[in-house]
């Protein structure tokens, strides 16, 4: 996960939500700009990029619903041929 919030805000978010995954703090918005997810209002869009081990973008999911995001990611990974470990 990447966020344009600062490291302190992301750390508080991760602790509050018991996140079991890393959160990239992109406060300077370099990554968000590179992936073209910045909105004109200054926040990033909720898009999920599926990137292969070779760096190739396999899929971009622009239809994100926070309540089903985990299940959607699992389904997309399976559809792309990744199996759960």
C-alpha positions, -999 to +999 in steps of 0.1 A: +000+000+000+012+035-007-001+067+007+007+104+001+004+110+038+036+115+059+052+087+078+037+097+112+001+096+097+008+063+080+023+048+112-008+059+132-031+044+105-013+011+105-014+008+143-050+019+145-061-007+119-036-035+130-022-035+095-002-066+087+014-051+056+038-023+049+026+012+040+048+033+017+048+069+028+050+090-004+047+124+011+065+141-018+041+123-041+068+110-065+054+075-067+018+088-070+028+111-099+048+083-116+017+060-115-006+088-125-029+085-095-029+121-082-062+139-084-063+176-091-075+181-055-041+168-041-050+133-030-043+100-046-069+078-063-075+043-049-062+022-077-045-012-073-016-021-096-006-057-100+030-058-109+049-090-119+083-099-105+098-086-138+083-051-131+056-055-158+022-041-149-002-070-152-034-052-143-047-019-130-079-020-110-095+014-109-128+002-094-119+000-058-144-004-029-127-004+005-151-029+020-143-055-006-107-046-015-091-076+002-114-101-015-110-083-048-072-084-045-073-122-037-096-128-067-075-107-091-043-125-080-059-159-086-072-147-120-036-136-128-023-171-120-009-165-085-017-192-060-020-186-022+009-199-001 
